[in-house]
Amino acid sequence: MNKVDYKRDFKELYMPKKNPSIVHVPPITFITIEGKGDPNREEFALETGALYSLSYAVKMSYKGKDVPKDFYDYTVFPLEGEWDLIDKALPATDKSNLKFKLMIRQPDFLTKDLFDRFRQEVKKKKPSSYLDSLRLETINEGLCCQILHIGSYDHEAESFKKMEEFCGENGYVRTSKCHREIYLSDPRRIEASKLRTILRFKVEAKKELKE
């Protein structure tokens, strides 16, 4: 069996174009962690680190004595984040008012029992209090609008405007102010103007078009 590569095997979800499009996202299993506040703070890096530690433990589990049933090789999926506001009355530019759920998609063979086992193994090798906050859950986004945003996170409003206009012109309405970001670039290695981020929010067809 060929190695599962999200850029090839799930191209519609992880390789969108720079123009808005409508996509149906099926139920997907993630390891997640929730937090709040400015993502530039140190705690955010520790939360992200715990996610990666466990995700790579799953990826490399084939090297252990007890290889998971139905294991297959795959490329670790990119970091994703669902973003919302704590106080809806404050502007989105106030980063201290943000709340989020960070996540990394997992392979089909990862069961709850395996998740618990790998978490305990990681705790022994790389102790972190944030490992206890990780959860295994299935998320169903359903119908969404998405776009590939090129540039700084601070300029995402421009892409969201394009998405809103696209939806209005094509008979869709946004159903939540919460949105998802999928990080295809490492901000520690690439300058802000070249960052590649998938932006996505949930939509539904306008009522008059459904009737």
C-alpha positions in Angstrom: 0.0 0.0 0.0 1.3 3.5 -0.9 1.9 6.0 1.9 -1.1 8.1 2.6 -0.3 11.7 1.7 -2.9 14.4 2.6 -1.7 16.6 -0.3 -2.5 13.9 -2.8 -5.2 11.8 -1.2 -7.3 14.6 0.3 -6.5 17.3 -2.2 -9.9 19.0 -2.1 -9.6 19.6 1.7 -5.9 20.5 2.0 -4.9 22.0 -1.4 -7.5 24.6 -2.2 -7.0 27.4 -4.7 -6.6 31.1 -3.9 -10.3 31.7 -4.9 -13.2 30.8 -2.6 -14.9 27.4 -3.1 -17.6 25.3 -1.5 -16.6 22.0 -0.1 -18.3 19.2 2.0 -16.1 18.1 4.9 -16.9 14.6 6.2 -16.6 13.6 9.8 -12.8 13.5 10.7 -11.1 12.2 13.9 -8.6 14.6 15.6 -6.5 14.9 18.6 -7.6 18.2 20.1 -6.7 20.7 22.9 -8.7 23.8 23.9 -7.3 27.1 25.1 -7.8 30.9 25.2 -5.9 34.1 24.9 -3.2 35.6 22.7 -1.6 32.8 20.5 1.8 34.6 20.8 2.1 33.7 24.5 4.3 30.9 25.7 1.4 28.6 26.8 0.2 28.4 23.2 3.5 26.9 22.1 3.3 24.3 24.9 -0.2 23.3 23.9 0.9 22.9 20.3 3.9 21.0 21.4 1.8 18.4 23.3 -0.4 17.9 20.1 2.7 17.2 18.0 4.3 14.9 20.5 1.3 12.6 20.7 0.7 12.8 16.9 4.2 11.8 16.1 4.0 9.0 18.7 1.1 7.6 16.7 2.9 8.1 13.4 6.1 6.2 14.7 4.2 3.5 16.5 5.1 0.9 13.8 8.6 0.9 15.3 7.3 -0.5 18.7 6.8 -4.0 19.8 3.0 -3.8 19.7 2.2 -2.4 16.3 -1.4 -1.1 16.0 -3.8 -3.2 14.1 -4.4 -2.0 10.6 -1.5 0.4 10.8 -0.5 2.1 7.5 2.2 4.7 6.8 1.1 8.3 6.3 2.2 11.9 6.3 1.4 13.7 9.5 -1.5 16.1 8.9 -1.0 19.8 9.4 -2.0 21.7 12.5 -5.5 23.1 12.5 -7.3 25.6 14.7 -11.0 26.6 15.3 -11.1 30.2 16.4 -13.8 32.2 18.2 -14.3 35.2 20.5 -14.7 35.0 24.3 -16.6 38.3 24.3 -18.5 38.8 21.1 -18.8 42.5 21.7 -15.0 43.0 21.4 -13.2 43.3 18.0 -11.5 40.2 16.5 -8.2 42.2 16.6 -8.1 41.9 20.4 -6.0 38.7 20.6 -6.4 38.4 24.4 -10.2 37.8 23.7 -9.6 34.7 21.5 -10.6 31.2 22.3 -9.6 28.2 20.3 -9.4 24.5 19.7 -6.1 23.3 18.2 -6.1 19.9 16.5 -4.2 17.4 14.2 -6.1 14.9 12.1 -5.4 11.3 12.9 -5.2 8.0 10.9 -8.2 5.7 10.8 -6.5 3.0 12.9 -6.2 5.2 16.0 -8.8 4.0 18.6 -9.6 5.4 22.0 -7.6 2.6 23.7 -4.6 3.3 21.5 -4.9 7.0 22.1 -4.8 6.4 25.9 -1.8 4.0 25.5 0.2 6.4 23.4 -0.5 9.3 25.7 0.9 7.4 28.6 4.0 6.4 26.6 4.6 10.1 25.7 4.2 11.1 29.3 7.1 8.9 30.3 9.4 10.2 27.5 8.4 13.8 27.3 6.4 14.8 30.4 4.0 17.7 29.9 1.0 18.7 31.9 -0.7 19.7 28.6 -0.9 16.0 27.6 -3.7 15.5 30.1 -5.8 18.2 28.2 -5.6 16.3 24.9 -8.8 14.7 23.6 -9.6 12.3 20.8 -12.8 13.4 19.0 -14.6 13.2 15.7 -15.7 16.6 14.2 -18.2 17.0 11.4 -17.9 20.3 9.7 -20.2 19.6 6.8 -20.8 22.2 4.2 -18.1 24.9 4.2 -16.6 27.7 2.2 -12.8 27.8 2.1 -9.9 29.6 0.5 -6.1 29.5 0.4 -4.8 32.6 2.2 -1.3 33.8 1.2 0.3 36.2 3.7 0.3 37.3 7.3 -2.3 36.0 9.7 -3.0 39.7 10.4 -4.3 40.2 6.9 -6.8 37.3 6.9 -9.7 39.8 6.9 -9.1 40.4 3.2 -9.6 36.7 2.4 -12.7 36.5 4.7 -14.2 39.4 2.8 -13.7 37.5 -0.5 -15.3 34.4 1.0 -18.3 36.4 2.3 -18.8 38.0 -1.2 -18.5 34.6 -2.9 -21.1 33.1 -0.7 -23.5 36.0 -1.3 -23.1 35.7 -5.0 -23.6 31.9 -5.1 -26.5 31.4 -2.8 -24.8 30.5 0.5 -24.8 32.1 4.0 -22.3 31.8 6.7 -23.8 30.0 9.8 -21.2 30.9 12.5 -18.6 33.5 13.2 -16.3 30.7 14.4 -13.8 29.8 11.7 -11.1 27.2 11.0 -7.5 27.7 10.0 -5.2 25.0 8.6 -1.5 25.9 8.7 0.4 24.7 5.7 3.5 26.7 6.5 5.8 27.0 9.6 5.9 30.6 10.7 9.2 30.0 12.3 10.8 29.3 9.0 8.9 31.3 6.4 8.4 35.1 6.3 4.9 36.3 7.0 4.2 37.4 3.4 4.6 33.9 2.1 2.6 31.9 4.8 0.0 29.6 3.3 -3.1 29.1 5.4 -6.5 27.5 4.6 -9.4 29.5 5.9 -12.7 27.8 6.3 -16.2 28.5 7.8 -19.5 26.7 7.8 -22.2 27.7 5.4 -25.7 26.6 4.3 -27.7 27.3 1.1 -30.1 30.2 1.4 -33.6 29.2 2.4 -35.2 30.5 -0.8 -32.9 28.2 -2.8 -33.6 25.2 -0.7 -37.4 25.5 -1.2 
